[in-house]
Amino acid sequence: MNPIYDPEGELTPIGSPEAEADIPEVEGAPAAATRSQVRREQRRVLFRSPGFVIGVGVVGFWVLAAIVPSLFSSIGPKEFSDAGARVSPSADAWFGTDSVGRDVYARVIYGARPILIVAPLATGIAIIAGTLLGLLMGFYRGWVDEVFSRIVEAILSIPVILMAILVVFTFGRSQPVIIGTIAVLFVPAITRTIRSAAISESDLDYVTSAKMRGESGLFIVSREILPNVTGLVVVELTVRLGYAVFTYATLAFLGFVAADLTDADWGIDVSLNYTQIIRDVWWPSIFPALAIATLVIGVNLITDSIDKALKS
Amino acid sequence: MLRFILRRLFLALITLAIILVIITLIPNIAPGDPARKIAGGTASPERLIEVNESLGLQDPVSAQLANLATSVFTLDFGESFSVAKGEPVMSLVWSALSNSAKLVGFSLLVMVPLSILGGLVAAYKKDTWIDRTIVNTGLAFSAIPDFVAGVFLLAFLAVPFEFFKVQASAPPGSSALVQAQHLLLPVVAVLMVYFGYIARVTRAGTITALDSDYARTAFMRGLSTREVFRKHIARNALQPTVAVLGTQLGYLFGGMVALEIVFGYQGIGNLIIRAVDRADYPVLRAGVLTVAIIYMIATLAADLLVAYMNPRARANLGEAS
């Protein structure tokens, strides 16, 4: 049945379940309409997947804690608790206190901020640069692509964390350096993914016809190819966000961040307190470690559900 | 095949050259006097001159690059500044490397069979609760940073059970078994981080192979599941796994920096951190380069193995061109 030429004259309203089920079979249906419907369908699948809901809940909680920490904790991260030092978790101090008597719960809440400033900023810069580079390399090919591909491979052959150590060591430990380093080190991986997608898109008819229409390369890349790889860019964005959280936490643990050691920062708190675990004082390091784990797993749940929704 | 090997070797050399350029450039493009950055803010003027001379930082970049390249091929990175003052950098790197090799070797021994088994079980039980449990726990664990896994293991295994050791380095002169016992916790941490990833790759490869026509034909000929797997599927199904293991080997050597710190293990990652703490740039540079070269060799080996397993992969690079 073709809903557009329905003999009864009853046009199925676009967006109703029937319309979504029928239109993909319609020959000659406007491409734009089909695409927006596919998108809507994907969003529906996404919002209903439990992984996505849990992931957004967890990440949302930490984002809120990073923006308004006072909402969750009436105690400051550097205040000394009345309970004293090394007190195990109790009603007075939910997550206990650390070796100098600061409230671990307050430090976990306030510790969300540095990681949630660095990771999204670094990821944002990396995704813009990587997508642009990948699209241009994949579309134009040629020797520039060859050269950049080799450089990408070379950078990928050194573990990100080692490269970050080397760069932060020579450039100094400031927040812009750390954001910039993580961003630059993530560009190669993003470039590689987007480039191979751009190569397969470039072989398709719509790109050929755009070329024959005489469109400029920049137009084809930004208006023709980019909209067709957005899904991939979104997946790549969330994947890298997870890695950025991972990388920042590791750098903080190793002491490569700008923060002063008394600032609330999950990685720093784990590194300052983990040696006490063997003396049974586990709470000052395990709670920030759990915070890192929940944030990374939350981001990964979102990534995984977006990936599944796009493939559904 | 020979042509493929040659072309692949050539590409590896180009990668190495680019890595050398990047490592040479880093101190030169950093703002400020590179010697001061390297020697640390409190270094005396004499120390700065010394650093400048020993690293040739006043030379043109091309000369620095040539020096570094010579260092790689002669395996001579000069003397350590401060980690072990006056000792050749390479002797520090070698001893750290042999420790890392023990950790990596033991990890692979545990991780590879378990993760492949997990992936195979998940593929054969596709879409059941077993499959979902393997995939989801693997996914959750592989997301968390290695040091977080290490800290959890300290709290939940090392403290309650005497058997698990807090220190990964056994006392000198210990038997291989005692050494392995000390290495157990970091190995479990590596397993947690990698299990999900490798199991997922194996699962995907096996599902593709099981869906193929040749597998269906083999089943129809009445072969048992085990026979079909061994004779027809294994080769194809495990190719992605081999490729992934190759790329991860370099990361296993150099990427477990934080894990080595947690368990006080004297591997290459720990050496690099000590070099940073004491502003020992020659050791730092040699350490990072070593990891890059190991990665290069590992991916090369994996590519050759994949090419051996699948002639079509050869055509992608070299033979067809």
Interface residues (C-beta under 8 A of the other chain):
Chain A: R150 I151 E153 A154 I155 S157 I158 P159 V160 I161 L162 M163 I165 L166 V167 F169 T170 F171 G172 G242 F246 A249 T250 F253 L254 V270 Y274 I277 I278 D280 W282 S285 I286 A289 I292 A293 V296 I297 V299 N300 D304
Chain B: L11 I14 T15 L16 I18 I19 I22 I23 I26 P27 A30 P31 P34 K37 I38 L139 A140 A143 I144 P145 D146 F147 V148 V151 F152 L154 A155 A158 V159 V166 G250 Y251 G254 G255 V257 A258 I261 V262 G269 I272 I273 V276 L284 R285 G287 V288 V291 A292 Y295 M296 T299
